[in-house]
Amino acid sequence: MSKHALKIFQSHDSTDRRERELDRIAGAAEPKTVAVPLGKVVPLLMDAVANDRAWLNDFAEDTVRIDADLFDVLLAYQQIHSRAA
């Protein structure tokens, strides 16, 4: 009777993925980004703020890229809001 042997083959993809992650952690690689509709993000962020979720603080200093038109609207809203206060 022959003995069964388990052979493990490492995928090149998983090796590449691990190397990319190590580069990202070391600051040698571009950070991962994902394009998401604002309508999907805002309700989740609002809930996180309302429920004082600790994980939100972990991202407080992260940079977020937004559309220039939205930025203009937010600046105008900020000015209106500060005048009303």
Buried (B, 14 or more C-beta within 10 A) or exposed (E): EEEEEEEEEEEEEEEEEEEBEEEEEEEEEEEEEEEEEEEEEEEEEEEBEEEEEEEEEEEEEEEEEEEEEEEEEEEEEEEEEEEEE
